Amino acid sequence: MPISTGLKKNLDLSHKEKLLLIDKTNSETSISHQAELLGVSRSSIYYEPVVGEYDLLLKLLIDKQYTLTPFYGSRKMTEQLRRDGYMVNRKHIQRLMREMGLEAIYQKPRLSEPHPGHKIYPYLLRNVVIDRKDQVWATDITYIPLARGFMYLVAIIDWWSRYVLAWKTSTTLDTAFCLEALEMALEFGKPEIFNSDQGAQFTSNAFTTRVKDNGIDISMDGRGRCMDNIFTERLWRSLKYENVYLMHYETVPEGRDGIDSYFGFYNDHRLHQALQYRTPAEVYFQRAR
């Protein structure tokens, strides 16, 4: 699609999101002109970061350890890897954890960095009793390690039933795939409250406007409060230890298909003790066992 000058002025997008708008098959507007309109360099369109195999292995090990011990910062993570026989230094591990968006849980995983120009909404769920479906939906982003790279996953979950309403994967931390997941979730209806962290994806004008236009109250986790979105944290742990780490997905398409399959199992067949051994689908749709 041609990119107009007016669009450039109104874009509230990250650099990565702007790159996604580049249409290399557009015969009417050259790539150079599209880059100029979007305010990005032409060279950045063709840049593909190179990730070494050893770094990918270390990221997998870090992700596994972090899921087990989310209170580990780079210092303890480095010492743990050394104990496991890997020659690493703290500076290297700090860099990898920063790339993954991870830090000790008392500071909350930072896959979503705040944007200084975006509005931050208060946390609305403290001491709230959750007793019905569509009362509260929550969203979060996690890192998914692959044998040949990595991707990010966003999911939206109904707090009462634990039902995963929507999920999308992406190789970049942009707002677009989060918006796609939101649109998918809204096909089920709408919640009274929508909770997220304070990351730029969820505080962007595009995302918050879509939520507010549906008459939904926005709630955001307090900085450094890891328990504010506990159900999605538990979901990530289940997904990784019951699927991702066992299956060792090679590529993005393979990982995406595997996660799709797992969430089908999670929603329709996985029994939850907290739900009196019912499945999320049975609770969300009030199906008899």
Backbone hydrogen bonds in HBPLUS format (Angstrom, degrees):
<---DONOR---> <-ACCEPTOR-->    atom                        ^
c    i                          cat <-CA-CA->   ^        H-A-AA   ^      H-
h    n   atom  resd res      DA  || num        DHA   H-A  angle D-A-AA Bond
n    s   type  num  typ     dist DA aas  dist angle  dist       angle   num
A0007-LEU N   A0004-SER O   3.16 MM   3  5.20 123.9  2.50  93.8 107.2     1
A0008-LYS N   A0004-SER O   3.29 MM   4  6.69 154.6  2.35 145.8 151.4     2
A0009-LYS N   A0005-THR O   3.37 MM   4  6.74 154.3  2.44 147.4 152.6     3
A0010-ASN N   A0007-LEU O   3.00 MM   3  5.19 130.2  2.26 101.5 115.1     4
A0011-LEU N   A0007-LEU O   3.02 MM   4  6.06 114.9  2.46 150.0 166.3     5
A0011-LEU N   A0008-LYS O   3.41 MM   3  5.36 159.7  2.45 100.2 106.0     6
A0018-LYS N   A0014-SER O   3.00 MM   4  6.31 152.4  2.08 150.1 157.6     7
A0019-LEU N   A0015-HIS O   3.08 MM   4  6.40 150.9  2.17 145.4 153.0     8
A0020-LEU N   A0016-LYS O   3.21 MM   4  6.55 139.7  2.38 138.9 148.9     9
A0020-LEU N   A0017-GLU O   3.14 MM   3  5.13 126.0  2.45  93.1 106.7    10
A0021-LEU N   A0018-LYS O   2.99 MM   3  5.30 146.8  2.11 105.3 115.3    11
A0022-ILE N   A0019-LEU O   3.19 MM   3  5.49 156.0  2.25 106.5 113.6    12
A0026-ASN N   A0023-ASP O   3.26 MM   3  5.51 167.2  2.28 109.9 113.3    13
A0034-GLN N   A0030-SER O   2.94 MM   4  6.25 159.9  1.98 152.8 158.7    14
A0035-ALA N   A0031-ILE O   2.88 MM   4  6.06 158.9  1.93 149.4 155.2    15
A0036-GLU N   A0032-SER O   2.99 MM   4  6.23 150.8  2.08 141.1 149.1    16
A0037-LEU N   A0033-HIS O   2.92 MM   4  6.18 160.2  1.96 152.4 156.9    17
A0038-LEU N   A0034-GLN O   3.00 MM   4  6.18 149.7  2.10 146.6 154.7    18
A0039-GLY N   A0035-ALA O   2.92 MM   4  5.97 119.2  2.30 136.7 151.9    19
A0040-VAL N   A0035-ALA O   2.96 MM   5  5.15 165.9  1.98 149.2 150.7    20
A0039-GLY N   A0036-GLU O   3.21 MM   3  5.07 142.0  2.36  93.4 104.3    21
A0044-SER N   A0041-SER O   3.25 MM   3  5.50 132.0  2.49 100.1 111.6    22
A0045-ILE N   A0042-ARG O   3.18 MM   3  5.56 148.9  2.28 107.6 116.1    23
A0046-TYR N   A0043-SER O   3.19 MM   3  5.69 140.3  2.36 108.4 117.3    24
A0056-LEU N   A0052-GLY O   3.02 MM   4  6.33 152.5  2.10 148.2 156.3    25
A0057-LEU N   A0053-GLU O   2.95 MM   4  6.25 154.1  2.02 147.5 154.3    26
A0058-LEU N   A0054-TYR O   2.89 MM   4  6.18 162.5  1.92 149.2 154.0    27
A0059-LYS N   A0055-ASP O   2.83 MM   4  6.02 153.5  1.90 147.1 154.5    28
A0060-LEU N   A0056-LEU O   2.99 MM   4  6.24 150.9  2.08 144.3 151.7    29
A0061-LEU N   A0057-LEU O   3.00 MM   4  6.33 162.5  2.03 154.3 158.4    30
A0062-ILE N   A0058-LEU O   2.79 MM   4  6.00 157.4  1.84 149.6 156.5    31
A0063-ASP N   A0059-LYS O   2.87 MM   4  5.97 158.3  1.91 144.4 150.4    32
A0064-LYS N   A0060-LEU O   2.98 MM   4  6.24 158.5  2.03 150.1 155.6    33
A0065-GLN N   A0061-LEU O   2.95 MM   4  6.14 166.8  1.96 149.9 153.8    34
A0066-TYR N   A0062-ILE O   2.76 MM   4  5.85 159.2  1.80 151.1 157.8    35
A0067-THR N   A0063-ASP O   2.99 MM   4  6.10 153.7  2.06 143.1 149.5    36
A0068-LEU N   A0064-LYS O   3.19 MM   4  6.48 144.7  2.32 141.2 150.3    37
A0068-LEU N   A0065-GLN O   3.12 MM   3  5.10 122.5  2.47  93.7 108.1    38
A0069-THR N   A0065-GLN O   2.69 MM   4  5.87 162.5  1.71 156.1 162.0    39
A0072-TYR N   A0069-THR O   3.03 MM   3  5.83 162.3  2.06 130.4 131.0    40
A0105-ILE N   A0070-PRO O   2.60 MM  35  5.22 148.7  1.69 141.5 150.7    41
A0077-MET N   A0073-GLY O   2.95 MM   4  6.02 156.8  2.00 152.5 160.2    42
A0078-THR N   A0074-SER O   2.91 MM   4  5.90 154.4  1.98 140.1 146.1    43
A0079-GLU N   A0075-ARG O   3.14 MM   4  6.44 161.5  2.18 146.5 151.0    44
A0080-GLN N   A0076-LYS O   2.87 MM   4  6.05 154.4  1.93 148.5 155.6    45
A0081-LEU N   A0077-MET O   3.04 MM   4  6.26 161.5  2.07 149.5 153.6    46
A0082-ARG N   A0078-THR O   3.00 MM   4  6.26 153.3  2.08 147.5 155.3    47
A0083-ARG N   A0079-GLU O   2.95 MM   4  6.19 154.8  2.01 145.5 152.1    48
A0084-ASP N   A0080-GLN O   2.99 MM   4  6.28 137.4  2.18 139.9 152.0    49
A0086-TYR N   A0081-LEU O   2.95 MM   5  5.46 165.2  1.97 148.3 146.3    50
A0085-GLY N   A0082-ARG O   2.98 MM   3  5.11 159.6  2.03 105.9 111.2    51
A0093-ILE N   A0089-ASN O   3.17 MM   4  6.52 162.4  2.20 153.3 158.3    52
A0094-GLN N   A0090-ARG O   2.76 MM   4  5.97 155.9  1.81 154.8 161.8    53
A0095-ARG N   A0091-LYS O   3.10 MM   4  6.30 156.0  2.16 141.8 147.5    54
A0096-LEU N   A0092-HIS O   3.03 MM   4  6.38 160.8  2.07 150.7 155.5    55
A0097-MET N   A0093-ILE O   2.90 MM   4  6.03 166.2  1.92 153.1 157.0    56
A0098-ARG N   A0094-GLN O   2.91 MM   4  6.03 150.9  2.00 144.4 152.8    57
A0099-GLU N   A0095-ARG O   2.96 MM   4  6.23 154.5  2.03 147.8 154.4    58
A0100-MET N   A0096-LEU O   2.95 MM   4  6.21 144.5  2.08 143.5 153.7    59
A0101-GLY N   A0097-MET O   2.91 MM   4  6.01 116.6  2.32 134.0 150.0    60
A0102-LEU N   A0097-MET O   2.81 MM   5  5.06 166.3  1.82 153.5 152.2    61
A0101-GLY N   A0098-ARG O   3.11 MM   3  4.96 142.1  2.26  93.4 104.7    62
A0110-ARG N   A0101-GLY O   2.56 MM   9  4.60 113.1  2.00 131.4 146.6    63
A0107-GLN N   A0104-ALA O   2.78 MM   3  5.75 162.5  1.81 130.9 136.4    64
A0108-LYS N   A0105-ILE O   2.85 MM   3  4.44 154.4  1.91  96.9 105.7    65
A0200-ALA N   A0113-GLU O   2.58 MM  87  5.62 136.1  1.76 138.4 139.4    66
A0118-HIS N   A0115-HIS O   3.06 MM   3  5.47 168.1  2.08 120.0 123.8    67
A0220-MET N   A0122-PRO O   3.31 MM  98  5.69 152.9  2.39 104.0 111.9    68
A0128-VAL N   A0125-LEU O   3.14 MM   3  5.14 166.7  2.16 122.5 120.2    69
A0192-GLU N   A0134-ASP O   2.99 MM  58  6.52 131.3  2.24 137.6 150.5    70
A0193-ILE N   A0135-GLN O   3.07 MM  58  6.27 140.6  2.23 138.0 149.9    71
A0159-TRP N   A0136-VAL O   3.00 MM  23  5.71 164.9  2.02 154.9 159.6    72
A0137-TRP N   A0193-ILE O   2.99 MM  56  6.40 161.3  2.03 160.9 165.9    73
A0195-ASN N   A0137-TRP O   2.78 MM  58  6.16 168.6  1.79 154.1 157.2    74
A0138-ALA N   A0157-ILE O   2.93 MM  19  5.43 152.3  2.01 148.9 158.0    75
A0157-ILE N   A0138-ALA O   2.87 MM  19  5.43 159.4  1.91 156.6 162.4    76
A0139-THR N   A0195-ASN O   2.97 MM  56  6.47 142.7  2.11 156.0 167.5    77
A0155-ALA N   A0140-ASP O   3.24 MM  15  6.05 152.5  2.32 160.3 168.4    78
A0142-THR N   A0153-LEU O   2.84 MM  11  5.34 152.0  1.92 148.5 157.9    79
A0153-LEU N   A0142-THR O   2.94 MM  11  5.34 160.0  1.98 153.2 158.8    80
A0144-ILE N   A0151-MET O   2.80 MM   7  5.27 161.7  1.84 171.2 164.7    81
A0151-MET N   A0144-ILE O   3.03 MM   7  5.27 151.8  2.12 144.8 153.3    82
A0146-LEU N   A0149-GLY O   2.94 MM   3  5.01 147.4  2.05 146.1 137.3    83
A0149-GLY N   A0146-LEU O   3.45 MM   3  5.01 166.8  2.46 102.8 100.7    84
A0147-ALA N   A0249-TYR O   2.84 MM 102  6.18 164.0  1.87 150.6 156.2    85
A0148-ARG N   A0250-GLU O   3.05 MM 102  5.58 143.0  2.19 146.3 148.2    86
A0152-TYR N   A0170-SER O   2.70 MM  18  5.27 171.7  1.71 167.7 170.7    87
A0170-SER N   A0152-TYR O   2.91 MM  18  5.27 146.3  2.02 146.2 152.2    88
A0154-VAL N   A0168-LYS O   2.95 MM  14  5.52 167.7  1.96 165.4 169.6    89
A0168-LYS N   A0154-VAL O   3.00 MM  14  5.52 151.8  2.08 149.3 157.0    90
A0156-ILE N   A0166-ALA O   2.89 MM  10  5.36 153.6  1.96 156.0 155.1    91
A0165-LEU N   A0156-ILE O   2.82 MM   9  5.63 132.9  2.04 147.7 162.6    92
A0158-ASP N   A0163-TYR O   2.90 MM   5  5.32 163.8  1.92 152.3 156.6    93
A0162-ARG N   A0158-ASP O   2.80 MM   4  5.28 139.1  1.96 153.3 164.0    94
A0178-CYS N   A0175-THR O   3.10 MM   3  5.30 124.5  2.42 102.8 117.3    95
A0179-LEU N   A0175-THR O   2.97 MM   4  6.25 152.7  2.04 156.8 165.3    96
A0180-GLU N   A0176-ALA O   3.00 MM   4  6.31 152.1  2.08 148.2 156.1    97
A0181-ALA N   A0177-PHE O   3.15 MM   4  6.32 154.8  2.22 136.1 141.9    98
A0182-LEU N   A0178-CYS O   3.00 MM   4  6.28 153.7  2.07 143.3 150.8    99
A0183-GLU N   A0179-LEU O   2.93 MM   4  6.22 160.6  1.97 153.0 157.0   100
A0184-MET N   A0180-GLU O   3.08 MM   4  6.33 155.4  2.14 146.6 153.1   101
A0185-ALA N   A0181-ALA O   2.93 MM   4  6.21 156.5  1.99 150.3 156.7   102
A0186-LEU N   A0182-LEU O   2.96 MM   4  6.18 155.2  2.02 152.8 159.2   103
A0187-GLU N   A0184-MET O   3.23 MM   3  5.54 154.3  2.30 103.8 111.5   104
A0188-PHE N   A0185-ALA O   2.93 MM   3  5.76 165.6  1.95 124.0 128.5   105
A0189-GLY N   A0186-LEU O   3.19 MM   3  5.09 145.6  2.31  96.0 105.8   106
A0217-ASP N   A0192-GLU O   3.05 MM  25  6.23 164.4  2.08 151.6 148.4   107
A0194-PHE N   A0217-ASP O   2.84 MM  23  6.24 157.9  1.89 167.3 174.8   108
A0219-SER N   A0194-PHE O   2.88 MM  25  5.88 164.8  1.90 151.2 148.3   109
A0196-SER N   A0219-SER O   3.03 MM  23  6.54 144.7  2.16 145.0 153.9   110
A0221-ASP N   A0196-SER O   2.81 MM  25  6.22 154.3  1.87 152.6 161.4   111
A0202-PHE N   A0199-GLY O   3.07 MM   3  5.60 124.9  2.38 110.3 122.2   112
A0203-THR N   A0199-GLY O   3.00 MM   4  6.22 137.2  2.19 150.2 163.1   113
A0208-THR N   A0204-SER O   2.99 MM   4  6.22 172.9  2.00 169.1 167.0   114
A0209-THR N   A0205-ASN O   2.95 MM   4  5.69 154.2  2.02 140.6 148.3   115
A0210-ARG N   A0206-ALA O   3.34 MM   4  6.34 154.0  2.41 132.1 138.5   116
A0211-VAL N   A0207-PHE O   3.13 MM   4  6.47 153.6  2.20 149.8 157.1   117
A0212-LYS N   A0208-THR O   2.88 MM   4  6.08 172.5  1.89 154.1 156.2   118
A0213-ASP N   A0209-THR O   2.83 MM   4  5.87 153.1  1.90 148.7 155.9   119
A0214-ASN N   A0211-VAL O   3.13 MM   3  5.57 151.3  2.21 108.4 116.9   120
A0215-GLY N   A0212-LYS O   2.84 MM   3  5.10 159.2  1.88 117.9 119.4   121
A0225-ARG N   A0222-GLY O   3.06 MM   3  5.39 146.9  2.17 141.3 135.4   122
A0228-ASP N   A0225-ARG O   3.36 MM   3  5.85 168.0  2.37 113.4 116.9   123
A0233-GLU N   A0229-ASN O   3.38 MM   4  6.66 153.8  2.45 146.4 153.9   124
A0234-ARG N   A0230-ILE O   2.99 MM   4  6.28 153.6  2.06 149.7 156.1   125
A0235-LEU N   A0231-PHE O   3.00 MM   4  6.19 146.4  2.11 135.4 145.1   126
A0236-TRP N   A0232-THR O   2.96 MM   4  6.24 158.4  2.00 149.8 153.4   127
A0237-ARG N   A0233-GLU O   3.21 MM   4  6.50 156.7  2.26 143.6 149.5   128
A0238-SER N   A0234-ARG O   3.02 MM   4  6.29 162.0  2.05 151.9 156.1   129
A0239-LEU N   A0235-LEU O   2.92 MM   4  6.13 171.3  1.93 159.2 161.5   130
A0240-LYS N   A0236-TRP O   2.99 MM   4  6.09 167.9  2.01 152.6 155.4   131
A0241-TYR N   A0237-ARG O   3.06 MM   4  6.10 169.7  2.07 151.3 154.5   132
A0242-GLU N   A0238-SER O   2.88 MM   4  5.60 146.3  2.00 146.7 154.8   133
A0243-ASN N   A0239-LEU O   2.97 MM   4  5.50 124.3  2.29 132.3 142.3   134
A0244-VAL N   A0239-LEU O   3.14 MM   5  6.46 154.2  2.21 142.2 147.6   135
A0245-TYR N   A0240-LYS O   2.84 MM   5  5.60 172.1  1.85 152.1 154.6   136
A0246-LEU N   A0243-ASN O   3.11 MM   3  5.28 126.1  2.42 102.1 116.6   137
A0247-MET N   A0243-ASN O   2.86 MM   4  5.88 154.9  1.93 164.5 171.5   138
A0248-HIS N   A0244-VAL O   3.21 MM   4  6.16 149.6  2.30 148.3 153.6   139
A0255-GLY N   A0251-THR O   2.86 MM   4  6.07 159.5  1.90 151.9 158.3   140
A0256-ARG N   A0252-VAL O   2.82 MM   4  5.97 160.4  1.85 157.1 162.6   141
A0257-ASP N   A0253-PRO O   3.00 MM   4  6.17 162.8  2.03 147.7 151.6   142
A0258-GLY N   A0254-GLU O   2.98 MM   4  6.14 156.6  2.03 145.3 152.2   143
A0259-ILE N   A0255-GLY O   2.93 MM   4  6.11 156.8  1.98 150.2 155.8   144
A0260-ASP N   A0256-ARG O   2.98 MM   4  6.19 156.7  2.04 146.5 153.3   145
A0261-SER N   A0257-ASP O   3.00 MM   4  6.25 157.1  2.06 145.8 151.5   146
A0262-TYR N   A0258-GLY O   2.92 MM   4  6.18 154.6  1.98 144.3 151.7   147
A0263-PHE N   A0259-ILE O   2.95 MM   4  6.15 167.4  1.97 155.7 157.7   148
A0264-GLY N   A0260-ASP O   3.14 MM   4  6.38 144.7  2.28 141.1 150.5   149
A0265-PHE N   A0261-SER O   3.09 MM   4  6.45 154.2  2.15 146.6 153.2   150
A0265-PHE N   A0262-TYR O   3.02 MM   3  5.03 112.5  2.49  95.2 111.1   151
A0266-TYR N   A0262-TYR O   2.70 MM   4  5.98 162.5  1.73 155.8 161.7   152
A0267-ASN N   A0263-PHE O   2.94 MM   4  5.94 165.6  1.96 143.5 146.5   153
A0268-ASP N   A0264-GLY O   3.12 MM   4  6.07 163.9  2.15 143.7 148.7   154
A0269-HIS N   A0265-PHE O   2.78 MM   4  5.09 153.1  1.85 144.5 148.5   155
A0270-ARG N   A0265-PHE O   2.98 MM   5  6.10 139.2  2.15 151.8 152.4   156
A0281-ALA N   A0267-ASN O   2.86 MM  14  5.32 152.6  1.93 159.4 151.2   157
A0272-HIS N   A0278-ARG O   3.10 MM   6  5.85 153.1  2.18 142.1 146.7   158
A0275-LEU N   A0272-HIS O   2.98 MM   3  5.19 146.3  2.10 104.0 114.5   159
A0277-TYR N   A0272-HIS O   2.79 MM   5  4.74 137.9  1.97 139.3 141.9   160
A0276-GLN N   A0273-GLN O   3.03 MM   3  5.12 145.5  2.15 119.0 116.6   161
A0278-ARG N   A0275-LEU O   3.24 MM   3  5.38 132.2  2.49  98.4 110.0   162
A0283-VAL N   A0279-THR O   3.16 MM   4  6.50 153.3  2.24 151.7 158.7   163
A0284-TYR N   A0280-PRO O   2.80 MM   4  5.96 173.3  1.80 158.4 160.8   164
A0285-PHE N   A0281-ALA O   2.92 MM   4  5.77 166.5  1.94 146.2 150.7   165
A0287-ARG N   A0282-GLU O   2.77 MM   5  4.48 137.3  1.95 122.8 135.2   166
A0286-GLN N   A0283-VAL O   3.28 MM   3  4.81 151.0  2.37  91.2  99.6   167
